[in-house]
């Protein structure tokens, strides 16, 4: 009998575990993968601000330090945003293992290659999990279960009906490539309906001749692979490169659930669709979500009350800290996906680089609203931003 069982050893699960173990609780993390952090499903870019949440990130986790972003309009012109606290392109496999190691050092236990297939319930209360380790079935109980499985697992739907409708899912494909050479001081983001409808293509350099090259798009007539291959074919710097790793998956870009708890259960991180809807970034959101889950779990265990009444504080705190902001960003995404390539080209002239960075953080929407009010075809969209 553990105090807490966490399903999933991604950033949400391991950061939650570390905080709980530091407070003296017994914590077990189960993960179905054979190796924490693999396969990666991520462009691996993060802001330096993440260190306010995780502490100092070891150098071994960092493939490239960056000072900003270049955002390219469909016509090829770009805005260059230099950010005071820029960030890193991570080695995600190393970073995730570091987070797991930090949880273990704090007192948590981690077990990989473990498939959790179902929950154990007593009435409406979640009291444990059922799973297999190397094919051997087992059951384990805990006072609180935290589901941090990511969006791919069926457990979140089985527990609380949380899901991602097709209209709020982006299909992503990424090649890690060798033999390519972009300016490594920036992450490179390409927008446009022709190259990536509702999404974007990216080049995140990892040193002088290696990069993550990917695409995220809404499902449609063409596959993510067709969009990505077409993008690469359009860039001489990329055509000469070689593919040394392929990563793919789907990312929830909205449909934030109002409730992510039940008696004895919290769903957090990407499993609760806690992802930035405009760029699909989930590492920071996952860590924040997991740490909020830890704080609420701590209070519940101290009071010996793991009811939905107490655990609902997770909903309240998360919506106050992140949910309302991400909900606004989801509205921004719904507006931006109606822009034509010509609109993007014109906005690239009118906007300042840091305006775009602010938009992705949920602020300065009035700036964009003011610009689209001048466009009769788009004017009605401005009300969604104000």
N, C-alpha and C positions, 0 to 999 in steps of 0.2 A: 504494500500500500504506500504509494508516493503521495506527497502533498499535491504535486502537479505533474501531469503528463502533457507533453507538448508534441503534437504531430507535425513534423516538418522542421528541418534544420537549415532553413534559409535565414536571412537576416532578421525577420520578424521573430522566428522561433528562438534563435540562439541569443539575441539581445534580450528577449523576454526572460529566458532561462538564466542568463548571467545575473540580471537584476534580482530575480527571486532567490537564487542561490546565495547571493551576497547578503540577503536578508535572513538566511538560515533555513530555507525550505529545501526539502528533498525534491529534486526535479529529474525526470527522465524525458529525453528527447528521442523520438523514433523518426527515422527517415528511410524512405523506400529506396533511395539511390545507394549504389555500392560505395560512392565516394561523395562526401559533402562538397557542394559547389559544382559538380559535374553531372550532366553536361550543362554548360552555361547557356542561359537564355537571356542575353543582356548585351547592350552596347558597351557597358562597363564604364560609362562616364558618370562622375559624381562631383558635386561641389565640395570645396574644402570645408564648408559649413558642417559636413557630416561628422567632423571630429568633435563638434560640440555634443554629439550623441554617443560616439563610440570611443572617444579618446584618440590619442595619436595613432594614426594608421602607419604600420611599419613600412619601411621602404620596399620590402620584398613584395608587398601587395600592390605596388604602384608601377605601372608600365610606362607612364608618361605624365609629367606635370603640364598643365595647360594654363594659359592666361586669359582665355576668352573663347568666343565662338564667332564663326563666320556663317551668316545665314544668306543663302543664295536664292535670288528670285528666278523665275523660269527663264528670263532672258540672260542669265549668267552673272548679272551684277550682284554684288553682295554688300551686306552691312557687317561691319566688324565691331563686335562688342567686347571691350576689355573690362573684366569684372575685378573688383577690389579683392574679393576672396574667390579666386577662380576655381581650380579643382584638379582632378586627376582622371586619367583613363586607367582603370584598375586592371589587375590580373584577378578576375573575379573568382576563379577557382582557389587562388591563394587567399584572397580576402575572406571568402566564406569559411574556409577552414580556420583562418585566424579567429574569426568570431566564434566558431564552435570551440576552438581551443580555449578561448577566454572564458566561455561558459563552463567548460570542464575545470579549468583552474579555480573558478569560483565555487565549484562543488557539484555542478550538474553532471549527469551521466548522458552519454550519447550512444545510440545504437543504430548503425546504418544497415542496409540490405534487409530492412524490416517493412513488410507491407501491412499497414493497418487497414482492415477491411470493413470494420463496423464499430459502433459504439455499444457499450453496455449501459442500459437504462433501468432505473427502478421507478416505475411510473413515468413522470415527465422529467425526472432528474437524470443527468448524465453522470455515471459513476465509474466508467472505465472504458477500455478499448479491447477489441479482438483483433488478433493479427497473426502473422507468420514470420518466423525468422529461420532462414535457410529451409523453408518448407515445413517447419515444425510449428503447428498452431499453438497459440498461447492467449491467455487473458491477463490483463493487468488493471488494477484499480487505482483511483486517485480521488482526492477531494475536489479537484477542478481539472477539467480537460481544456486545453487550448489548441484549437485547430488553426495551424499556420501552414497549411499544405500548399498554398498557391492556388491559382484559379483552375488548374487542370484537374484536380482531384474531385471525385464525386462526393466526398465526405461532407463538404460544406453544404451541398444541396440536400444530402440525406439528413443533416443535422437541423438546418434552419430554412431550407428552400432557397438559399442564396445561389444565384446563377448569373450568367452574363448573356443577355439576349444578343442575337447575331448582329444587330445594328450597333452594339456597343463593344464589339470585338474587332481588333485589328490583327491581321495576319502578318507575321514578321519572319524575315529570313536574313541571315547574316553569314558572310564569308569572312573568316580571318585570313588575310592575304599577306603574302611575303613578296618582296620585290616591288613595292609601291612607295611613292615618295610625295607626300603632301606636307604643307607647313605643319610641323608637329606641335607648334605652340597654340594651335586652335583646334577645336572640334568643328567639323565642316558639315553643315546641314543644308539640304537642297529641298525646296518646296515647289509644288506645282502639280496641277491635275494630270498632266501628261506623264510625269515621271512617278508620281505616288499620290493618287487620289485620297484625300482626307488625311494623308500622312506625310512622310518625308523619306528621303534617302540620306544616309549619313556616311561619313568617313571619319573615324576616330583613330588617329595615328598612335601606334604603340612602339615608339622608338623611331629610328631613322628610315626603316624600310619595311615595317610591318604595320598593318592597320585592320581594324574592324570595318567592314564595308557592308552596309545593310539597308533594308527597306522595311517600313511598316505601312500597310495599306488596308483600307476597308475591302472586304471580299467583293469581287465583281466578276467581270468577264475575263480578266487576266489574272494569273496567279502571281503571288509574291515573287516567285522565281523569275517569271517573265519580266516583271518590272525591274528586278535587281540586275538581271543579265543585260537588259537594255541600257540601264544606267551605266554599268561598267563599260559596255561597248562604246558609250559616248565620251569616255574619258581616256585619253591616251595614257595618262599616268596609272590608270587601273588596268587597262587591257594587257599591259606587259607583265602584270603580277600573276602569282600562282595561289591557288586556294589550298590552304593547309588545314583548315577546319571549317565545318559547316554547322551552324546553329539555327534552329527554327522554333517557332511556337506561336501562340496566340496571346494577346495582351488585352485585358479588360480596360476600356477607356471611358468608364462612366457607370451608370446604374448603381449608384451607391446605396446600400441597404440602410434603412432607418434603424433596424435592429440587428445586432450581431451577437446576441447573448441568449442563454436559456439557463435554467437551473443547473449549475455545475459546469457550464460551458461558455467559452468566449471564442469567437472566430475573428482572426485579425490578419493584417497584412493583405497580400494579394488575394487570399482566400475570401476576404471581405470586399474585394474590388478596390482596395485602398491604393490606387495608382493615379499619378497625375494624368488627367484626360487629354491634355494637349500634346504632350511629348512621350507619354507612356512610361516615364521614369518611375520605378517602383522601389528602389533600394532605400532611399531616405524615408519614403512613406511607410515602408514595411517596418523599419527600425522604430519610428515614432509610434506606430500602431502597436508593435510588440511591447514597447516600454510602457505605454499606457495600460495595456493588458496586465503587465506585471504589477503596476501600482494598484490597480483595482483588485487584483487577486490577493495581493498583500493585505489590503484592508479587509477583504472578505475572510481570509484565513485567520487574521487576528481577532475578528469578531465571531469566528466559528459560524459564519452565515454565508453560504455559497448560493443563495437563492437568486432568482432573476431580479428581484427587487434591488439587491445590493450590486449585482454585476451590471445592471443597467447603467451604472455610473460610467462604464466604459463607453457606451453610446454617447452620453452627455459630454464627457471630456473630449472624445475624439471629434465629435461634430463641432465643438467649440474651438478646438485647436486646429483641426485640419478639414473637417467635413464641409463646413460652409464655404471655405475658400475653394476647395476642389469642386464643389457644386457650381460655383461661379465660373470656374475654368471650364467645366463641362459645357456651360452655356456658350462660352467663348468658342469652344471647338465646334459647336453646332452652327455658329455664325460663320466661322472661317471656312468651313467645308462648302459653303455656298459661293465663295469667291471664285472668279475666273482667273486664268493665268494673267490676263491683262490687269485685273485688279491687284494681284500680287506685285506685278511689275511697277504699277503706279504707287502702291503703298511703300515699296522699297525706296522710292524717292522722297516720300513725305515723312516717313518715320525715322526716328533716331535709333541707333543700334540698341541702346539700353532700354528703349520702350519695349522692344520685343522680349528682352529678358524679363522685364516687369510683367508683361502679359502672362508669361508662363508661370509666374508666381502669384497670379490672381490680382494684380493691381494695375492702375493707370488705364483701366478700360475706357474711361471718358475720352482719352486721347484718340483711341481707335474709333469710338462712337462719333466723335467730332468729324473725323475724316470720311467715314462712310455716309454720314448725313449729307455730304456734298454730292453723293452719287445716287441719283434718283432710283436706280435699280436696286440699290442696297439699303436705302434710307430706312425702310421699315425694320431692318435688322438691328438698328441702333438701340431700340428699346430693350433688347435682350441683354445689352451690356451695361445699362444704366440702373 
